[in-house]
Amino acid sequence: MRAGRLRHELSLQSKQRVPDGMGGGVDGWVELRKIRAEITTPTGRTSPVSQQLTALVTAEIIVRPAGDVVAGLRLVSATTTYLIEAALPDNEGSLLRLLCSNVPHP
């Protein structure tokens, strides 16, 4: 994979229990590391939820293969947050294709 395609820098985040300063904790997203990626143009579709239509935007994100990039984590850019739905390696092991859904940006 050529490095020129990976022009977006994203924050790879995991949901973890974060101390709240009073002896307890709250669930929050913690940055694991920065990752370089190529984001293809998202496609849109609608999904019926509780008698209303909700827009669901999906994107395909290409990254270098890594064992810590799995479904359930999220990728955050300056303007968009993506939830990783599936991580699919190619046959040669040269890239990892992430199928993502768009979630509300923090």
RAWOVEN-V211511 format. One record per run of one state. SS is the DSSP state (A for helix, B for strand, O for the rest). FROM is the first residue (numbers start at 1). TO is the last residue. If there is no record, write none. Layout:
SS|FROM|TO ; SS|FROM|TO
This chain:
O|1|2 ; A|3|5 ; O|6|7 ; B|8|19 ; O|20|24 ; B|25|39 ; O|40|42 ; B|43|49 ; O|50|51 ; B|52|63 ; O|64|73 ; B|74|76 ; O|77|80 ; B|81|89 ; O|90|95 ; B|96|103 ; O|104|106
